[in-house]
Amino acid sequence: MDKGLRAGFSEVDITPPVGLYMCGSLKPRTNVGVNDPLMAKTMIASSGGKTVAVVGVDLIGLPREIVDQAIEQATDRTGIDPSCMMVSCSHTHSGPYTAERLYDVEVTDAGYLATLPRAISASIEAAHAALQPATMRIGRSVVYRYLHHRRVLAKDGKAINTWMRDLTADLRRCPQLIGTAGPVDPEMWVVRFDDAEGAPFGAFINFSLHVNTHFGTAYSADYPGVMAACMRHAFGPHFRTVFTPGACANINWTGDPAGWRRAAEFLAEQAIDAAKRARPVELPVAVDGQRRDLVVSRRDPGSQPEGAIERLDWGGGQSRREVFEPLLDHVGSLPVELVVPVSAMRIGPFAIASNPGELFVEHGLTIKRESPFPHTVVSQLANDLIRYQPTREAFEQEGYETLVGANQVSIEGIERIVSTAVELLYELWA
């Protein structure tokens, strides 16, 4: 304990007012209540004069302008270097919209969005004030249940999303299916922190599964919220968790909304088991962070393959006019070059690489494979909201995530974001 590792956790309620539009579906749906609260949760680690802060927010994603305000306020109040702060959204599909230009109606609530920078900053400040001497343990569960790669390949080489059951059931329109288009990432990581007496008081959790098991018309943090509640039950009411999603843009759960709670409790059991089995990390623990703002090329709207939208036939064809055409027009209105943030942090032998959008699992596995650290995770939807980032192969296969609008950044830009994350990890390792 005399070698200087300290850690602190906090949580701030950010549940919106009842009645806002809810995100995560083809059309906006109106909220009617609260299943469980949405939170902004922070983990801070400090050692050797360096401090890093990781915030997990129960929202679909946050535009950079909101995150930058929160980080600026937190820096003013805590002195933490802004390059050492990461705000990652869980991507719950049971929360409010946080960005406009998605539909032909306004879906965000300006008053609610205006409260978020201060709430996120308050969470960072509270965790900073709660810093205490700590020891660190790293645990992992390998989970294959309740998750699958959500893109299947047809014999014509095109991809179809697994939720498009009307299309896959139509033997005239959908060719023979010849297998899943890619892998899953089964690692669930839990980094546990214990106090000076050896009592656990907080954990960081990372898992690569889309946070869309709950759905419905009530606000919910989805399975990360159930994880947090179950871990409090296992380790005590004072125990706090911070969840960030791994690279899971193309990884969905298996099941129906009626069984979401059962799935969430199973995932919570895996997290608790990983926390209990976690291995201690020897002191001293090096703590550091890096951030780089990249200039990347916007997706060219003219690169949309002819017939790509119609082939998927969402919403009986109406979705072309109501959703995807406005999104295509929106991408065309963006600057030709976009500035996006990429971060990396280390806490001892454990590293976190950020991504500013929804990253395909294949890219996440590349970052893990090329990282010099023995334990590496990706926290997506961090510090910005740039939507889907498919692989080069996925663009050739088409599918929903590669449509202009769902995707906003060129493949060259995506690959540069991924390679920059690896570069930052090497800088931290050195």
N, C-alpha and C positions, 0 to 999 in steps of 0.2 A: 504494500500500500504506500510505502514511502517513496516509490519510484514515480509517482505522479499521475497515474491514470485517474481521471474523474469522469463521471457520466451523470446526465440528468435527463428526466423525461417530463413531459407535460401534455395536456390535452385541453382544447378549447372547443366548445360547442358552436358549430356554424350551421345548424339546421335552419333552412329557409322558412319563411312564412308559408302556411298552408294555402294552396290555390294556384301556385305558379305552374307554368308548363314544365313537364318532365321530359328528360332527354332519353336517348338510347333506342329509339324506335323510328320506323319509317315516317311516322307522322307524330307531331306533338300530342301529348296526352295531359290532361289536367290533374294535378295532385289533389288528393282528398284527405290526406292525413299523414301520420308518421308511424312507421313500423319500428324504427330505432333511429337514434340521432346521428347526424352527420358531424364529423369532428375534424379538426386540424390538430395533428399530434406531432410532437417534436422529440427527437433524440439528439442529444449533444454529447460529444466526447471531447476530452481535452487532455493533452499531455505534451510535455516538452515545449511549452509556450505556444502550441498550435491548438486550435479549436475548430471542430467541424459540426455542422448542424444539418440534420436530415429531417424534413417535414413530410409527413404523409397526410394527404388531404382527401377526404371522402367526396370527391367531385369527379365529373367526367373528364375534366382537363381545365387548365387555366391559361389564357393568353399571357404572353410575356409581360404586357404592360401592368397587369395586376401583380404578377410575381415580383417584378422589379420594384414596385412600390413597397411590397412587404419586406423584401430584403433590405432596401434602403432604410426603412424605419427600424428594422431589427439591428442593422449595423450602427445606427445612431444611438440606440439604447443599450447595446451590449458590447460594441467594439469588435464583434466577430467580422473577419474579412469576408466581404461579399462573395469572393471566389470560393469560399469554403461553406457556402450554404446551398442546399438543394431542396426544392419544393416539388415533390412528386405526387401526382394525383392517382387515386386508385382506379379511376375510370368506371365507377359505379354507374350503372344504367338506371338507377333509381334515385336520381337527384335532379337538380334544376339545370337548365341550359346555362352555359357560361360564355357563349359566343354567338354573334348574329351572323347574318348572311347565309343561313342554312336553308331557309324556307321563304315563301312569299308572305309570311306574317312575322311580326316581331315576337321572339320567343324568350328573350332574356328580361330580367327585372333589374333595371339600373340601380335602384335603391339597395337591393340585396348585394349586387356585385360590388358596390361602393364600400360595403362593410368588410369585405374579405381581406384587403391588405392589412388593416389594423388587427383583425382577428388572427391572421397567420403570424404577424409580427408578435402579437401578445403570446402566442404559443411558444415561439422561439425564446422570448424574454423569460417566460416562466420556467422553461427547461434550463436556461442558463442560470437562473437564480437557484434552481434545485440541484446544481452540480454537487456531487459528493464523491469521496474516494470510492473506487470501484475495482473489481476484478472482472475479467471478460472470459466468456466461454462461447465456443462456436459449435453448433449442432446442425444436423441435416437429416431430413427424411426424404426417401425416394417414393414419389407418389405417381401412380398411373391411373388410379381410379378417378372417375368424374371429369376427365379431360381428354380431348381429342384434337387432332389437326383438322381444322374446319374446311379445308379445300380438298376436293377429290378431282382426279383427272379423268376426262373422257377420252375415248379412243381417237378423237380428232385433235388431241393435244391441248384442249381448252380446259380451264378449271371451272368448277361449279361449287358454290358454297353449300355446305351440308344442310343448312336450314331451308334451302329452296326446294322443298319436298314436292311441290306441284310440278316443278321442272324435272326433277330426277325420276318422278313416277311416270312421266310422259315418254313412252318409248319412241314416239315419232320425233319429238324435238330433242331429246337427250340421247346421244350415242352411248354405246357400251362404256361403263365405268371400269377403269383398269387399275385403280388403287389410290391411296392417299397421296397427296401432293408433297408431303414433307413430314418432318419429325415433330415430337413434342420435347419439352425440357422438363423432366420429372423432379428436378431438385427443388426441395423446399428448405430454405436456409433460415435458421434462427440464431441470432447473436444475443446471448443473455448476459446481463450485467448484475453482479451481486454487490451488496454493500460491505462495509468493513467487518461485519459479523458473519458474512457468508450468506446472507438472506437475499434471494433474487428480488429485484425491484423493477426491472424493465427488460424489454427485448425488442430487437429489430427483426422483422419477418419479410422475406421476399419469396414470391412464388409466381410462376409464369402461367397464369390462367386468367382469361378474361373475367372481369368482375361484372357478370351479367346473369347470375343465377337467380336473383330475387325477382326483378322486374315488377310488374303491377303498377298501382297508382298511389302507393304510399312511399314516402322517403325511406331509404334504407342504405346503410353502409355495406350491405350484402355480406358475403362470407367473411371479409376482414373484420366486420363488426361482431360477428358471432365468434370468430377467433379471439378477439379482445375480451369478450365476456367470459368465454370458457377459460382463458388463461388467468383472468382475475380469480375465477373460482378455484383454479388449481394452485395458484401461488399467493393469493391474498388480495384484498380489495385495493391495496395500495399499488398493485402491479400495473404498469403501463406498457402498451405496445405501439410500435410504429410499423405500418405495413406499406411496402411499395411493390407495384407489380413489375415482374420481369418482362422480358421481350415476349409478349403474348398476343400480338395483334391478330394472329391467325390461329390462336388456340382457344377453343370454346369448351364449355362444360357439356357433359352428356346428361340428359334428363329433362324433366319438365318443371315448370315453375312451382307446381304443387309439392315437389320434392326438394325444393331448394334448401330448406332448413336441415334436412337430413344430410345433404351433401356438405353444407357448411360445417355441421358438427363433426363430420368425418375429417374434414380438412383441419379443424381445430384440434382434434385428437392427434393428428400427425405433427402439428406444431408443438403441442405439449410434450409429446414423446421426444421430439428433437431437442427441446429445451432441457428436458430431464437428462438426456444422454450427452449433452454438450460437453466438449472437452475444454479444459482450461488453457488459456493463452498465457505464456510466461511474460513477466515484466522484464524490461520496459516495453511499453506498447507505443510504437510510432503513430502519430496522428498528423494528417496533412490533407490538403485539398488543392485542386487545380481547376481552372475554368478557362475556356477559350471560346470566343465568339467567331463563328465562321460565316463567310459569305458563300452561299450556294445558289445554284440556278433553280428558278421556278420551273415547274412542269409546263411544257408547251401544250396549250389546249388543243392545238392541231394534231397532236400525236395520238389522240383518242382513236383506236381502231374503229372502222366503220362497222356498225351493228353491235358494238360491245354492250351498250345499254339494253337494246332490245332483246339480245340473246338471254339475258338474265331475267327479263320479264317480271320485275318486282311490281307488286300492286296491280296486276292485270294490265300493265302498260301505262297506267296513270302516273306512276312514279317518275317516268321520264320528264314529264312537264312540271310536276310539282316539286321534285327533289333534284334530280341529277342535271337537268338543264340549268337551273339557277346556280348550282355549284360549279358547273363548267364556266358559266359567265363570271362567277366570282373569282376563280383562279385567273381568268384572263385579265381581271382588273388589278391583280397584285403586281408589285414591282417585279421586273425580270430577275433581279437578284434579291435574295432574302438573307437576313442576318439571323442566325440561330445559335443558341448557347449549347455548349457541351462541357460537362464536368466529370471529374473523377475524384474520389476520396478514398483514404485508407484509414483503417483503425487496426493497427498491427498487421497480421497476415491476411486480413479481410479487406477486400476492395469493392467499391461501388462505382460503376460507370453509369453516367446518365445518358438519356436520350430524350430529345424534346418532342417526340410524338409517339405514335403507335408503331412499334418496331416488330418486324417479322421475326419469329423465333430463330430462323436460320442465321440472321444477323447477330442475335444475342449469343448463340452458340459459337459463332466466330469470335466474338469478343472474349468469351470465356476461354476458348481454345488458345488464343494468341496472347492472353494476359500473362505477365510474368508472376503474378500472385498465385499462391496455392489455392485461394478461395476468392472467387470473383462473382459478383452478380451485376445485373443491369437493372437500373430503375428507370422505367420509361415515363413518358408524359411529365418530364421534369423541366421546370423553369420556362416552359413554352407549350404550345399546342399546334403542331404542324401536321397532324393527321397521319395517315398510313404511310409506312415506308417498306414497300415490298422488295423482294430480291429481283435481280436481273431476269432470272428464270421465270419468276412469277409474272412479270410484265409480259413475257411472251405467251404465258398461259392465260392471260387476262383474268377475269373474275372481278368481284365487287371492289376489292381493296385497291385495284389498279385503275379504276375509273378516274378521270379527271374530276377533281372535287374531293372525292375520298382521298386521293393522293394529290399533293400540291408541290412536291419537290422532285426534281429530276433524279433518275437513277444515279447519275454521276454525283449529285449532291448527297444522296443517301449514303453512297459508298464512302464519300469523304467524311461524313458524320461518324460512321462506324470506325473508320481507320483513325480518326482523330481521338476517339475514346480510347483506343488501344495505345496511341502515342502518349496520352496523358497518364495512363496506367504505368507505362515504362518510366515516365518522368518521376512519378511518385515512388516507384520501386527503387530507382537509383538514389 
